[in-house]
Amino acid sequence: MPREKGQYRPSRRFRELAGKVDKTKIYTLEDAVSILKSGSKKCKFDESVEIAIKLGIDTKQADQLVRGSVSLPKGTGKAMRVICFADGALAQQCKDAGAVEAGGEDLAKRVNDGWLDFDVAIAHPASMRYVGRLGKVLGPKGLMPSPKSGTVTPDVVKAVQEFKAGKIEYRNDSFGNVHVAVGKLSFSKEDLTANIRAMIDHIAAARPQAVKGIYMQKVHVTSTMGPGLRLAM
């Protein structure tokens, strides 16, 4: 059947990988990782590996939202660019700990003017008097510091070190899904498996008390250019 103009056509590599996947099957974590890694040598870049977890939560209820941060045992394979909102000597300590930028109201003004060249924003509670005004800038990007995610804390130096080392934030979307990058295809099977299992266990433990019924409904794993595989839980 001829392809219509503008119609998306999956790559040959994707079709080859998809041919190995039974959409009706629920895979063990080890088998799913093996399938994804089987196509890694045919890609010109190091693909990210992500998991998507469908949660049985009501996203309209504040006491059912799932948000936080977690340190994956094998890191993420990505060099995280961290900034910190802190005043005085703390700002320099954060830079010494690895923050690409640190400062007080001057940094807040720079961000408000459109500078967003970072992955994580950390803030000292005393800095929230001006960081709070950045909600319209940072909120839509998922970069707004929050106590629940561990990015608003008195110990900003420790937070900078943790996020630089691979600690990641997560939050559910409006449909009750949590999407998280858990490593790279270049990771060993053992390391990818350890990261994915740690993330699933962490989300399971983060179940809000207000949730009724089945909490974790489905879990899928995929790579940047690969098909999604449903995991056994």
Order of alpha helices (4+ residues) and beta strands (2+ residues): alpha-alpha-beta-beta-beta-alpha-beta-alpha-beta-alpha-alpha-alpha-beta-beta-alpha-beta-beta
